[in-house]
Amino acid sequence: MVQHVEQNLQLMTKRAVKAENSATKLKQENALLQVQLKNYKTENEALKSGQSASLAAVKQNADLALQNLLTVITNSQSSIKQLVSGAESLQLVADLLKSIDRISEMSEDGQ
């Protein structure tokens, strides 16, 4: 009976040692996973910040493009007004030249 109890005690000791080794390994694995989780959280925050920075850069570029487009529109409107004014002036000169032709034709007929 004593021998049987000793065998049971040895088996229980082996199981306890195994359980302690397993617990130690699980604690180490848990610590490693905690470090990985912290790194992933940090990386996630960095990616979110980068995304916000990229979005801000895109918005800034769009605003700059809009300002440039408005400048081009304003300048083209001014150029179009100048062209229309120039065309009107040329039309006036053409009308004057026609009138001179008529006047000179009338003068030649009257002489």
Rosetta constraint file for C-alpha pairs under 8 A:
AtomPair CA 1 CA 5 HARMONIC 6.25 0.50
AtomPair CA 2 CA 6 HARMONIC 6.12 0.50
AtomPair CA 3 CA 7 HARMONIC 6.19 0.50
AtomPair CA 4 CA 8 HARMONIC 6.23 0.50
AtomPair CA 5 CA 9 HARMONIC 6.03 0.50
AtomPair CA 6 CA 10 HARMONIC 6.11 0.50
AtomPair CA 7 CA 11 HARMONIC 6.14 0.50
AtomPair CA 8 CA 12 HARMONIC 6.03 0.50
AtomPair CA 9 CA 13 HARMONIC 6.00 0.50
AtomPair CA 10 CA 14 HARMONIC 6.12 0.50
AtomPair CA 11 CA 15 HARMONIC 6.15 0.50
AtomPair CA 12 CA 16 HARMONIC 6.03 0.50
AtomPair CA 13 CA 17 HARMONIC 6.12 0.50
AtomPair CA 14 CA 18 HARMONIC 6.08 0.50
AtomPair CA 15 CA 19 HARMONIC 5.98 0.50
AtomPair CA 16 CA 20 HARMONIC 6.05 0.50
AtomPair CA 17 CA 21 HARMONIC 6.13 0.50
AtomPair CA 18 CA 22 HARMONIC 6.05 0.50
AtomPair CA 19 CA 23 HARMONIC 5.98 0.50
AtomPair CA 20 CA 24 HARMONIC 6.08 0.50
AtomPair CA 21 CA 25 HARMONIC 6.19 0.50
AtomPair CA 22 CA 26 HARMONIC 6.12 0.50
AtomPair CA 23 CA 27 HARMONIC 6.07 0.50
AtomPair CA 24 CA 28 HARMONIC 6.25 0.50
AtomPair CA 25 CA 29 HARMONIC 6.12 0.50
AtomPair CA 26 CA 30 HARMONIC 5.93 0.50
AtomPair CA 27 CA 31 HARMONIC 6.15 0.50
AtomPair CA 28 CA 32 HARMONIC 6.22 0.50
AtomPair CA 29 CA 33 HARMONIC 6.11 0.50
AtomPair CA 30 CA 34 HARMONIC 6.11 0.50
AtomPair CA 31 CA 35 HARMONIC 6.34 0.50
AtomPair CA 32 CA 36 HARMONIC 6.27 0.50
AtomPair CA 33 CA 37 HARMONIC 6.01 0.50
AtomPair CA 34 CA 38 HARMONIC 6.20 0.50
AtomPair CA 35 CA 39 HARMONIC 6.22 0.50
AtomPair CA 36 CA 40 HARMONIC 6.07 0.50
AtomPair CA 37 CA 41 HARMONIC 6.13 0.50
AtomPair CA 38 CA 42 HARMONIC 6.20 0.50
AtomPair CA 39 CA 43 HARMONIC 6.08 0.50
AtomPair CA 40 CA 44 HARMONIC 5.95 0.50
AtomPair CA 41 CA 45 HARMONIC 6.22 0.50
AtomPair CA 42 CA 46 HARMONIC 6.22 0.50
AtomPair CA 43 CA 47 HARMONIC 6.14 0.50
AtomPair CA 44 CA 48 HARMONIC 6.20 0.50
AtomPair CA 45 CA 49 HARMONIC 6.14 0.50
AtomPair CA 46 CA 50 HARMONIC 6.07 0.50
AtomPair CA 47 CA 51 HARMONIC 6.03 0.50
AtomPair CA 48 CA 52 HARMONIC 6.22 0.50
AtomPair CA 49 CA 53 HARMONIC 6.13 0.50
AtomPair CA 50 CA 54 HARMONIC 6.04 0.50
AtomPair CA 51 CA 55 HARMONIC 6.08 0.50
AtomPair CA 52 CA 56 HARMONIC 6.12 0.50
AtomPair CA 53 CA 57 HARMONIC 6.18 0.50
AtomPair CA 54 CA 58 HARMONIC 6.20 0.50
AtomPair CA 55 CA 59 HARMONIC 6.15 0.50
AtomPair CA 56 CA 60 HARMONIC 6.08 0.50
AtomPair CA 57 CA 61 HARMONIC 6.13 0.50
AtomPair CA 58 CA 62 HARMONIC 6.10 0.50
AtomPair CA 59 CA 63 HARMONIC 6.13 0.50
AtomPair CA 60 CA 64 HARMONIC 6.20 0.50
AtomPair CA 61 CA 65 HARMONIC 6.09 0.50
AtomPair CA 62 CA 66 HARMONIC 6.10 0.50
AtomPair CA 63 CA 67 HARMONIC 6.23 0.50
AtomPair CA 64 CA 68 HARMONIC 6.22 0.50
AtomPair CA 65 CA 69 HARMONIC 6.06 0.50
AtomPair CA 66 CA 70 HARMONIC 6.15 0.50
AtomPair CA 67 CA 71 HARMONIC 6.23 0.50
AtomPair CA 68 CA 72 HARMONIC 6.20 0.50
AtomPair CA 69 CA 73 HARMONIC 6.14 0.50
AtomPair CA 70 CA 74 HARMONIC 6.15 0.50
AtomPair CA 71 CA 75 HARMONIC 6.15 0.50
AtomPair CA 72 CA 76 HARMONIC 5.95 0.50
AtomPair CA 73 CA 77 HARMONIC 6.07 0.50
AtomPair CA 74 CA 78 HARMONIC 6.33 0.50
AtomPair CA 75 CA 79 HARMONIC 6.19 0.50
AtomPair CA 76 CA 80 HARMONIC 6.01 0.50
AtomPair CA 77 CA 81 HARMONIC 6.22 0.50
AtomPair CA 78 CA 82 HARMONIC 6.28 0.50
AtomPair CA 79 CA 83 HARMONIC 6.13 0.50
AtomPair CA 80 CA 84 HARMONIC 6.15 0.50
AtomPair CA 81 CA 85 HARMONIC 6.10 0.50
AtomPair CA 82 CA 86 HARMONIC 6.01 0.50
AtomPair CA 83 CA 87 HARMONIC 6.02 0.50
AtomPair CA 84 CA 88 HARMONIC 6.14 0.50
AtomPair CA 85 CA 89 HARMONIC 6.22 0.50
AtomPair CA 86 CA 90 HARMONIC 6.15 0.50
AtomPair CA 87 CA 91 HARMONIC 6.10 0.50
AtomPair CA 88 CA 92 HARMONIC 6.24 0.50
AtomPair CA 89 CA 93 HARMONIC 6.30 0.50
AtomPair CA 90 CA 94 HARMONIC 6.09 0.50
AtomPair CA 91 CA 95 HARMONIC 6.12 0.50
AtomPair CA 92 CA 96 HARMONIC 6.18 0.50
AtomPair CA 93 CA 97 HARMONIC 6.16 0.50
AtomPair CA 94 CA 98 HARMONIC 6.25 0.50
AtomPair CA 95 CA 99 HARMONIC 6.23 0.50
AtomPair CA 96 CA 100 HARMONIC 6.18 0.50
AtomPair CA 97 CA 101 HARMONIC 6.25 0.50
AtomPair CA 98 CA 102 HARMONIC 6.27 0.50
AtomPair CA 99 CA 103 HARMONIC 6.05 0.50
AtomPair CA 100 CA 104 HARMONIC 6.00 0.50
AtomPair CA 101 CA 105 HARMONIC 6.05 0.50
AtomPair CA 102 CA 106 HARMONIC 6.09 0.50
AtomPair CA 103 CA 107 HARMONIC 6.08 0.50
AtomPair CA 104 CA 108 HARMONIC 6.10 0.50
AtomPair CA 105 CA 109 HARMONIC 6.18 0.50
AtomPair CA 106 CA 110 HARMONIC 6.05 0.50
AtomPair CA 107 CA 111 HARMONIC 6.22 0.50
